[in-house]
Amino acid sequence: MSTEQLSRTHVSLLSIGDELLLGEITDTNMPWISRTLLPLGLTVCGSETVGDEISDIVAAFQRALARSAIVIATGGLGPTDDDLTNEAVARAVGVELEFYEEVMEQMATRLKRPISSLSGSNRKQANLPKGARVMKNDWGTAPGVHFSTNDGKHIFLMPGVPREMKGLLQERIVPWLKEHYPARQSIVVHSLHAFGVGESLIGERIKPLMQTGQNPNVGTRVNNMTVTVRLVATGESEAQARAVLTPVIAQVRDALREGYFGEGDITLASATLAALNAKNWTVACAESCTAGLLTSTLAEIPGASAALLESVVVYSNEAKTKLCGVKPETLKAHGAVSAETAAELAVGIRERSGATIGVSVTGIAGPDGGTPTKPVGLVFYGVATERGVKTFERMFAGMDRNGVRERASSVAIDLIRRECQ
C-alpha cells in the first residue's frame, strides 16, 4: 500500500474537556471508537486529550489534520461557555461559524418544545462551521457534525456522552465511512480470554504466533487477572481472513487451557452464569471483605436472577454467626480471616438459601488490619456443594484496598465457574 493510500486510512481521535484532563471521569470513548474502526480497515494513528481552552483545541485539530485524513472528536458540543469545539474547528480550518436552523428544529423535536422556548445557550449549539453537514442525534440534543475540508479531509464531531457517541458513530458515521472508504482488505478481529494464568506464561506459549509481520497479528493484554489474546486477521475477503484465523484460534485455546473461559464479548461473570445455567444450578454468596462486589458483578449480567439466589454481607463476627451460622468457637480459635471461617460461611449460606453452590469470601482488604501472620491482601474462600466444602487461599500483595476487593471478587467468580466444570 502506498504512502498516499495509507494516509487515507489514518484516523486521529480527540477527546475534549477539562473533566478528562482533571481525572474527574475516565475516557472510555477513545478505545471504543478504535475498536469500532479497526474492522473497517481504518487505523488510529494518534489520539489526544485536550482541555476547554480554545487555543489548545484549535492546535489539537491542526495537529490531527496534519497527520490523518479523518479526525473524530468527542466533547465540547454542549450549550455552556466552555463548550468550544465548533468554534475551534472553524478557526482551525479558516471558516466562519454559521447558524443552522435545522439544529434548532431537531432540538425542539427532541425536547418536545417549541423553538421559541429554547434558550440562547441552545442557539449556541446551532452555530456550526460554515459548510458543515448536520448529523441528527436521536440520543441527545447536541447535533453531530461532519465537516469536509478543501483538501478532502473529514472532521466528525460527537458529544462526549458515551450513549450519544455510540449512536452517532454506529448509525451516522460508520455507514458513511464504509461508503467512502471501502476497505481494501477484510479484517476480522477475534479475542480469547483466560483467568488466573500469568500473561508471561501465556506469552511464552504463544511466542511463535506473535512474531512481527505474521497474519493474523497476535497480541495480549491483562486486566484484573484476565488475560485476553487478540487476533487480527486480514484477507482479500472475510472468508479468507476467517480461514487464516481458524487454526490460530485453536492454538491459542490450547495455550490458554487451564484458565480459558470464553471468546469475543464474554466476560468472566457472564461465562460463570452461563456455566451455572447450563447445569440448571444456583449460587448464593456470603461476602466479608468484598462487601457485595462479588454479587454486584454477577448481577450486572442480564438474566443473572436465574442462577443468583441470595447474598449477604457479613462484615462483623456477629453477622457471620447470625446470618450464616459460623460458630463463635470457630471465630475465637481461628479468626474471621481463616479457612475454617470461610468453610462455615459457605456451608451456612448454602443451607440458608437452598442454592446448589454456596461461596464465601473473607479477607483483609487493608490498608490497616494486617498482622505478620495475616497480612493485608490475604483472602480465604469457601465453596460448598452437596459433595462437601472446599477452601482456597489467595494472597494479593501490594494491592490497594479496591485492588484487593476487585481481585478477590474475580477469584470467587472463577471458583464458581470451575465448580461447574
C-alpha positions in Angstrom: 0.0 0.0 0.0 1.4 3.4 -1.0 2.1 6.2 1.4 -0.9 8.1 -0.1 -3.2 5.2 0.3 -2.1 4.6 3.9 -2.7 8.2 4.8 -6.3 7.8 3.5 -6.9 5.1 6.1 -5.4 7.0 9.1 -7.7 8.4 11.8 -6.9 10.8 14.6 -9.0 10.9 17.7 -9.6 13.9 20.0 -11.3 13.9 23.4 -12.2 17.4 24.6 -13.0 18.5 28.1 -11.3 19.7 31.3 -13.1 16.9 33.2 -10.9 14.4 31.3 -7.6 16.2 32.0 -8.5 16.6 35.7 -9.3 12.9 36.0 -12.9 13.5 37.1 -14.1 11.0 34.5 -12.4 8.2 32.6 -12.4 8.4 28.9 -14.0 5.2 27.5 -14.8 6.8 24.1 -11.4 6.5 22.5 -10.9 2.8 22.9 -14.5 2.1 21.9 -14.0 4.2 18.7 -10.7 2.5 17.9 -12.3 -1.0 18.2 -15.2 0.1 16.0 -12.9 1.4 13.3 -10.5 -1.5 13.1 -12.8 -3.9 11.1 -13.3 -1.1 8.6 -9.7 -1.1 7.7 -9.1 2.3 9.4 -6.1 2.8 11.6 -6.0 5.2 14.5 -2.6 6.8 14.1 -2.9 9.2 17.0 -5.1 10.3 19.9 -5.1 13.3 22.2 -7.0 14.7 25.1 -7.3 18.4 25.4 -9.0 20.8 27.8 -11.5 23.5 27.3 -9.1 26.3 26.3 -9.9 27.5 22.7 -6.3 27.9 21.6 -5.4 24.4 22.8 -8.4 22.9 20.9 -7.6 24.7 17.7 -4.0 23.5 17.9 -5.1 19.9 18.6 -7.3 19.9 15.4 -4.5 21.3 13.4 -2.1 18.6 14.5 -4.7 15.9 13.9 -5.4 17.2 10.4 -1.7 17.3 9.6 -1.3 13.6 10.3 -4.5 12.0 9.1 -7.3 12.1 6.6 -10.1 11.6 9.2 -10.5 13.3 12.6 -13.1 12.1 15.0 -13.6 14.2 18.2 -15.9 13.9 21.2 -16.9 16.5 23.7 -17.4 20.3 23.8 -20.7 20.5 21.9 -22.9 21.5 24.8 -24.6 24.8 25.5 -22.3 26.3 28.1 -19.4 28.8 27.6 -16.8 26.1 27.9 -18.2 24.1 25.0 -15.9 25.4 22.3 -15.4 22.6 19.8 -17.4 24.0 16.9 -15.7 27.4 17.2 -12.3 25.7 17.4 -12.9 23.7 14.2 -14.0 26.8 12.4 -10.8 28.6 13.4 -8.6 25.5 12.6 -9.9 25.3 9.0 -10.4 29.0 8.4 -14.1 29.4 8.1 -16.8 31.3 9.9 -19.5 30.0 12.2 -23.0 29.8 10.6 -26.4 29.4 12.3 -28.2 26.2 11.4 -31.9 26.4 11.9 -32.3 22.7 11.4 -30.3 22.1 14.6 -32.9 24.2 16.5 -35.7 22.2 14.9 -34.1 18.9 15.9 -33.5 20.1 19.4 -37.1 21.3 19.7 -38.4 18.0 18.4 -36.2 16.1 20.8 -37.2 18.1 23.8 -40.9 18.2 22.7 -40.9 22.0 23.0 -41.5 24.9 20.5 -38.3 26.5 19.2 -39.3 29.8 20.8 -38.9 28.2 24.2 -35.3 27.3 23.7 -32.7 29.4 25.5 -29.9 31.4 24.0 -27.5 28.8 25.1 -29.3 26.3 22.9 -28.9 28.6 20.0 -25.2 28.4 20.6 -25.3 24.7 19.8 -26.7 25.6 16.3 -23.6 27.7 15.4 -21.5 25.3 13.3 -18.6 25.7 10.9 -19.9 27.1 7.6 -20.4 24.3 5.2 -20.8 21.6 7.8 -23.3 18.7 7.5 -25.6 18.1 10.5 -25.8 14.6 11.7 -29.1 14.0 13.5 -28.7 13.0 17.2 -31.5 10.6 18.1 -29.9 10.0 21.5 -29.5 13.6 22.8 -29.8 17.2 21.9 -26.3 18.3 20.7 -26.0 17.6 17.0 -23.3 15.5 15.4 -21.2 17.5 12.9 -19.4 16.4 9.7 -17.1 19.0 8.1 -15.2 18.3 4.8 -12.1 20.4 4.3 -11.0 21.8 0.9 -8.2 19.3 0.7 -10.5 16.3 1.1 -10.2 15.6 4.7 -13.1 14.9 7.1 -13.8 16.0 10.6 -16.6 14.3 12.7 -17.8 15.8 15.9 -19.8 14.0 18.5 -21.0 14.6 22.1 -18.8 13.1 24.8 -21.7 11.2 26.4 -20.9 7.6 25.6 -24.5 6.6 24.7 -24.8 9.6 22.3 -21.4 9.0 20.9 -22.1 5.3 20.2 -25.4 6.0 18.5 -23.9 8.7 16.2 -20.8 6.6 15.4 -22.7 3.4 14.6 -25.7 4.9 12.8 -24.3 8.0 11.1 -20.5 7.9 10.8 -19.7 4.2 10.2 -22.2 3.9 7.2 -20.6 7.0 5.6 -17.1 5.6 6.2 -18.0 2.3 4.7 -19.3 4.0 1.6 -16.5 6.5 1.1 -13.5 4.5 2.5 -14.2 0.9 1.3 -11.8 -1.5 3.0 -9.1 -2.7 0.6 -8.8 -5.8 2.8 -11.2 -7.6 5.0 -10.2 -7.5 8.7 -11.6 -9.9 11.3 -10.8 -9.4 15.0 -11.2 -12.2 17.5 -10.4 -12.4 21.2 -9.9 -15.2 23.6 -9.9 -14.9 27.4 -8.3 -16.8 30.3 -8.4 -16.1 34.0 -5.7 -16.6 36.6 -2.9 -17.6 34.2 0.1 -15.3 34.1 0.5 -13.1 31.0 4.2 -14.1 30.8 3.3 -17.8 30.8 0.8 -17.3 28.0 3.2 -15.1 26.2 5.8 -17.9 26.2 3.3 -20.5 25.0 2.1 -18.3 22.0 5.5 -16.7 21.3 5.8 -18.3 17.8 2.5 -16.7 16.9 3.5 -13.2 18.0 6.4 -12.6 15.6 6.3 -9.3 13.6 4.6 -9.4 10.3 2.5 -12.5 10.8 -1.1 -12.9 9.7 -3.0 -12.9 12.0 -1.4 -10.3 14.2 -1.4 -11.6 17.8 -1.2 -9.5 21.0 -2.1 -9.8 24.6 -3.5 -7.6 27.4 -4.3 -8.2 31.0 -7.0 -6.7 33.3 -7.8 -7.8 36.8 -6.2 -11.3 36.3 -7.9 -11.8 33.0 -5.5 -12.2 30.0 -7.0 -11.5 26.6 -5.3 -12.7 23.4 -6.3 -10.6 20.5 -6.1 -11.9 16.9 -6.4 -9.6 13.9 -6.5 -11.4 10.6 -6.6 -9.8 7.1 -7.6 -11.3 3.8 -8.9 -10.3 0.4 -12.3 -11.4 1.7 -13.9 -12.0 5.1 -13.9 -15.8 4.3 -10.2 -15.7 3.6 -9.5 -13.8 6.8 -11.5 -16.2 8.8 -9.7 -19.1 7.2 -6.4 -17.6 8.4 -7.8 -17.2 11.9 -9.3 -20.7 12.4 -6.1 -22.7 13.0 -4.6 -20.0 15.1 -7.7 -19.8 17.3 -7.3 -23.5 18.1 -3.6 -23.0 19.0 -4.4 -20.1 21.3 -7.2 -22.0 23.0 -4.7 -24.7 23.8 -2.2 -22.2 25.2 -4.9 -20.7 27.5 -6.1 -24.2 28.5 -6.4 -24.2 32.3 -7.6 -20.6 32.5 -9.7 -20.4 29.3 -13.3 -19.3 29.8 -14.5 -17.8 26.6 -14.2 -15.6 23.5 -15.4 -12.4 22.0 -17.5 -10.2 24.3 -18.0 -12.8 27.0 -16.8 -11.8 30.5 -15.7 -14.0 33.4 -19.1 -13.2 35.1 -21.2 -14.0 32.0 -19.2 -17.2 31.4 -19.8 -18.2 35.0 -23.6 -17.6 34.9 -23.7 -19.4 31.6 -22.0 -22.4 33.2 -24.5 -22.4 36.1 -27.5 -22.1 33.8 -26.2 -24.9 31.6 -26.4 -27.2 34.6 -29.6 -25.6 36.0 -27.6 -24.8 39.1 -27.9 -21.8 41.5 -25.5 -19.9 43.7 -25.6 -17.9 46.9 -22.8 -15.7 48.3 -21.5 -14.7 51.7 -19.2 -11.7 51.5 -17.0 -10.1 54.0 -14.0 -8.1 52.6 -15.7 -7.8 49.1 -18.8 -6.3 50.7 -21.2 -7.2 47.9 -18.8 -6.7 45.0 -18.9 -10.3 44.0 -22.7 -10.3 43.9 -22.9 -7.0 42.2 -20.5 -8.2 39.4 -22.7 -11.2 38.8 -25.9 -9.1 38.9 -24.6 -6.8 36.2 -25.2 -9.6 33.7 -28.8 -9.7 32.2 -30.6 -12.8 33.4 -28.5 -13.2 36.5 -31.6 -13.9 38.6 -31.9 -17.3 37.0 -28.9 -18.5 38.9 -28.2 -16.0 41.6 -30.4 -16.7 44.6 -29.2 -14.7 47.6 -26.3 -12.8 49.0 -25.3 -11.5 52.5 -22.6 -9.1 53.5 -21.2 -10.3 56.8 -18.6 -7.8 57.9 -18.9 -8.3 61.6 -18.4 -11.6 63.5 -21.9 -11.2 64.8 -23.3 -11.1 61.3 -21.2 -14.2 60.4 -22.8 -16.1 63.2 -26.3 -14.7 62.9 -26.7 -14.9 59.1 -24.5 -17.9 58.2 -24.2 -19.9 61.3 -20.5 -19.6 61.9 -19.7 -21.0 65.3 -18.4 -18.5 67.9 -15.7 -21.0 68.9 -14.5 -21.1 65.2 -14.1 -17.4 65.2 -12.4 -17.4 68.5 -10.0 -20.2 67.6 -9.2 -19.2 64.0 -10.4 -15.7 63.5 -12.7 -14.2 60.9 -10.0 -14.4 58.2 -9.4 -18.2 58.1 -10.1 -21.2 56.0 -12.3 -22.6 58.8 -14.5 -19.5 58.9 -14.7 -19.4 55.1 -15.8 -23.0 55.1 -18.6 -22.4 57.6 -19.7 -19.3 55.8 -20.1 -21.2 52.5 -22.0 -24.1 54.1 -24.2 -21.6 56.0 -25.2 -19.5 53.0 -25.9 -22.7 51.0 -28.1 -24.1 53.7 -29.9 -20.8 54.3 -30.6 -20.2 50.6 -31.1 -23.7 49.2 -28.6 -22.9 46.4 -26.6 -25.6 44.6 -23.4 -23.8 45.4 -22.6 -21.6 48.4 -19.5 -19.4 48.1 -17.8 -17.2 50.7 -15.1 -14.6 50.7 -13.3 -13.3 53.8 -10.0 -11.4 54.0 -8.1 -8.3 54.8 -8.5 -5.6 52.2 -6.5 -3.0 54.1 -4.9 -0.6 54.3 -5.0 -1.5 58.0 -5.8 -4.6 60.0 -3.0 -6.8 58.8 -0.6 -8.8 61.1 2.6 -10.7 60.4 0.7 -14.0 60.2 -2.3 -12.5 58.4 -1.1 -9.6 56.2 -3.1 -7.2 54.1 -4.2 -8.9 50.9 -4.8 -12.3 52.5 -8.1 -13.8 51.4 -9.9 -17.1 52.1 -12.7 -18.7 50.1 -15.2 -21.4 50.7 -17.1 -23.3 48.1 -19.9 -25.6 49.4 -21.9 -28.1 47.4 -23.7 -31.4 48.2 -20.4 -33.1 47.9 -18.9 -31.1 50.8 -16.9 -27.9 51.2 -13.6 -26.8 49.8 -11.4 -23.9 50.9 -8.9 -21.8 49.0 -6.3 -19.2 50.0 -5.0 -16.4 47.9 -2.6 -13.5 48.6 -2.9 -10.2 46.8 0.3 -8.5 48.0 1.0 -4.9 47.1 -2.6 -4.0 46.1 -4.6 -1.1 47.5 -8.0 -1.7 49.1 -10.0 -1.6 46.0 -7.5 -3.7 44.1 -7.7 -6.5 46.8 -11.5 -6.4 46.7 -11.7 -6.5 42.9 -9.3 -9.4 42.6 -10.9 -11.3 45.5 -14.3 -10.9 43.8 -12.9 -12.1 40.5 -11.3 -15.2 42.0 -14.6 -16.1 43.8 -16.4 -15.9 40.4 -13.8 -18.1 38.8 -14.1 -20.6 41.6 -17.9 -20.8 41.0 -17.2 -21.3 37.3 -14.7 -24.1 37.9 -17.1 -25.9 40.2 -19.5 -26.2 37.2 -16.9 -27.9 35.0 
